[in-house]
Amino acid sequence: MALGSDTYLLLHKMLEAAETQEDLEIARKSFQAVVDENRGSQSRDDRFDVAWSMSCLAGIYVRLKQITLAEQAYLAAIRLFDENDMAVHSAWLSVALAKLYVELGRAQEAHIHMKAYVAFETREWGEGSDHALCAQEELVHFEKTGEFIQAIDHRWCAACGVDDYGVGFDLDEEDLK
């Protein structure tokens, strides 16, 4: 049975308020119960609930330092959202997983998920859309620097050749003062 909006809010607030390992374990059990109750359902809403709960479980596992479980939950949530024609959710989870991989020193796997992010955004919004173009810009910046950005804030970057301010890249620190 699909969750009601009050339940989403309650679960989300529980997750935000969780500070101790005990709190996180209570939240984990709540999200796992949603997964267990709705797993295998053919209802689109139930499948969303499972995917959303898996994405929340991923975050909980990261906070509990259970990285293998976090990775598995992220991958499951990405797949479930994608199967439910919700590529935009898969896109953002791909970025979250890429960030986790960078923290773990797994840059090659992070790169794969940044490419998946572009593919999901393109599928959801269309080739040439602002969303797809921003995702591509974020991927290029990641490839050049290993850093994550929001394309909307990517106004000046010597590494990528972005100079929306027209100040040039040959200036040194003294020129900028």
Contacts in CASP RR format, 6 or more apart in sequence:
PFRMAT RR
TARGET T0000
AUTHOR 0000-0000-0000
METHOD contacts of the structure
MODEL  1
MALGSDTYLLLHKMLEAAETQEDLEIARKSFQAVVDENRGSQSRDDRFDV
AWSMSCLAGIYVRLKQITLAEQAYLAAIRLFDENDMAVHSAWLSVALAKL
YVELGRAQEAHIHMKAYVAFETREWGEGSDHALCAQEELVHFEKTGEFIQ
AIDHRWCAACGVDDYGVGFDLDEEDLK
1 37 0 8 1.000
1 38 0 8 1.000
1 46 0 8 1.000
2 43 0 8 1.000
2 45 0 8 1.000
2 46 0 8 1.000
2 48 0 8 1.000
2 49 0 8 1.000
3 11 0 8 1.000
3 34 0 8 1.000
3 45 0 8 1.000
3 49 0 8 1.000
8 52 0 8 1.000
11 27 0 8 1.000
11 30 0 8 1.000
11 31 0 8 1.000
11 34 0 8 1.000
11 56 0 8 1.000
12 56 0 8 1.000
14 26 0 8 1.000
14 27 0 8 1.000
14 30 0 8 1.000
15 27 0 8 1.000
15 31 0 8 1.000
15 56 0 8 1.000
15 60 0 8 1.000
17 23 0 8 1.000
18 24 0 8 1.000
18 26 0 8 1.000
18 27 0 8 1.000
18 60 0 8 1.000
18 63 0 8 1.000
21 64 0 8 1.000
24 60 0 8 1.000
24 63 0 8 1.000
24 64 0 8 1.000
25 64 0 8 1.000
27 56 0 8 1.000
27 60 0 8 1.000
28 57 0 8 1.000
28 60 0 8 1.000
28 61 0 8 1.000
28 64 0 8 1.000
31 53 0 8 1.000
31 54 0 8 1.000
31 56 0 8 1.000
31 57 0 8 1.000
31 60 0 8 1.000
32 53 0 8 1.000
32 57 0 8 1.000
34 49 0 8 1.000
34 50 0 8 1.000
34 53 0 8 1.000
35 50 0 8 1.000
35 53 0 8 1.000
35 54 0 8 1.000
35 57 0 8 1.000
38 46 0 8 1.000
38 47 0 8 1.000
38 49 0 8 1.000
38 50 0 8 1.000
38 53 0 8 1.000
39 50 0 8 1.000
40 46 0 8 1.000
40 47 0 8 1.000
40 50 0 8 1.000
41 47 0 8 1.000
41 50 0 8 1.000
44 84 0 8 1.000
47 80 0 8 1.000
47 83 0 8 1.000
47 84 0 8 1.000
48 81 0 8 1.000
48 84 0 8 1.000
48 86 0 8 1.000
50 80 0 8 1.000
51 76 0 8 1.000
51 77 0 8 1.000
51 80 0 8 1.000
51 81 0 8 1.000
51 84 0 8 1.000
51 86 0 8 1.000
51 89 0 8 1.000
52 77 0 8 1.000
52 89 0 8 1.000
54 73 0 8 1.000
54 74 0 8 1.000
54 76 0 8 1.000
54 77 0 8 1.000
54 80 0 8 1.000
55 73 0 8 1.000
55 74 0 8 1.000
55 77 0 8 1.000
55 81 0 8 1.000
55 89 0 8 1.000
55 93 0 8 1.000
57 69 0 8 1.000
57 73 0 8 1.000
57 77 0 8 1.000
58 70 0 8 1.000
58 71 0 8 1.000
58 73 0 8 1.000
58 74 0 8 1.000
58 77 0 8 1.000
58 93 0 8 1.000
58 96 0 8 1.000
58 97 0 8 1.000
59 70 0 8 1.000
59 73 0 8 1.000
61 67 0 8 1.000
61 69 0 8 1.000
61 70 0 8 1.000
61 73 0 8 1.000
62 70 0 8 1.000
62 100 0 8 1.000
67 100 0 8 1.000
67 104 0 8 1.000
70 100 0 8 1.000
71 97 0 8 1.000
71 100 0 8 1.000
74 93 0 8 1.000
74 96 0 8 1.000
74 97 0 8 1.000
74 100 0 8 1.000
75 97 0 8 1.000
77 89 0 8 1.000
77 90 0 8 1.000
77 93 0 8 1.000
78 90 0 8 1.000
78 93 0 8 1.000
78 94 0 8 1.000
78 97 0 8 1.000
78 116 0 8 1.000
79 90 0 8 1.000
81 87 0 8 1.000
81 89 0 8 1.000
81 90 0 8 1.000
81 93 0 8 1.000
82 90 0 8 1.000
82 120 0 8 1.000
87 120 0 8 1.000
87 121 0 8 1.000
87 123 0 8 1.000
87 124 0 8 1.000
88 120 0 8 1.000
88 121 0 8 1.000
88 124 0 8 1.000
88 125 0 8 1.000
90 116 0 8 1.000
90 120 0 8 1.000
91 116 0 8 1.000
91 117 0 8 1.000
91 120 0 8 1.000
91 121 0 8 1.000
91 124 0 8 1.000
91 135 0 8 1.000
92 117 0 8 1.000
94 113 0 8 1.000
94 114 0 8 1.000
94 116 0 8 1.000
94 117 0 8 1.000
94 120 0 8 1.000
95 113 0 8 1.000
95 114 0 8 1.000
95 117 0 8 1.000
95 138 0 8 1.000
95 148 0 8 1.000
97 110 0 8 1.000
97 113 0 8 1.000
98 109 0 8 1.000
98 110 0 8 1.000
98 111 0 8 1.000
98 113 0 8 1.000
98 114 0 8 1.000
98 117 0 8 1.000
98 142 0 8 1.000
98 148 0 8 1.000
99 110 0 8 1.000
99 148 0 8 1.000
101 107 0 8 1.000
101 109 0 8 1.000
101 110 0 8 1.000
101 113 0 8 1.000
102 110 0 8 1.000
102 146 0 8 1.000
102 148 0 8 1.000
107 146 0 8 1.000
110 142 0 8 1.000
111 142 0 8 1.000
111 143 0 8 1.000
114 138 0 8 1.000
114 139 0 8 1.000
114 142 0 8 1.000
114 143 0 8 1.000
115 139 0 8 1.000
117 135 0 8 1.000
117 138 0 8 1.000
117 139 0 8 1.000
118 132 0 8 1.000
118 135 0 8 1.000
118 136 0 8 1.000
118 139 0 8 1.000
121 129 0 8 1.000
121 131 0 8 1.000
121 132 0 8 1.000
121 134 0 8 1.000
121 135 0 8 1.000
122 128 0 8 1.000
122 129 0 8 1.000
122 132 0 8 1.000
122 135 0 8 1.000
124 131 0 8 1.000
125 131 0 8 1.000
125 132 0 8 1.000
126 132 0 8 1.000
133 151 0 8 1.000
134 150 0 8 1.000
134 151 0 8 1.000
134 152 0 8 1.000
135 151 0 8 1.000
137 151 0 8 1.000
137 154 0 8 1.000
137 160 0 8 1.000
137 162 0 8 1.000
138 148 0 8 1.000
138 149 0 8 1.000
138 150 0 8 1.000
138 151 0 8 1.000
138 154 0 8 1.000
140 160 0 8 1.000
141 147 0 8 1.000
141 148 0 8 1.000
141 149 0 8 1.000
141 151 0 8 1.000
141 154 0 8 1.000
141 157 0 8 1.000
141 159 0 8 1.000
141 160 0 8 1.000
142 148 0 8 1.000
142 149 0 8 1.000
144 159 0 8 1.000
144 160 0 8 1.000
145 159 0 8 1.000
145 160 0 8 1.000
149 157 0 8 1.000
154 160 0 8 1.000
154 162 0 8 1.000
155 162 0 8 1.000
155 164 0 8 1.000
155 165 0 8 1.000
156 162 0 8 1.000
156 163 0 8 1.000
156 164 0 8 1.000
156 165 0 8 1.000
156 167 0 8 1.000
158 169 0 8 1.000
161 169 0 8 1.000
163 169 0 8 1.000
167 176 0 8 1.000
END
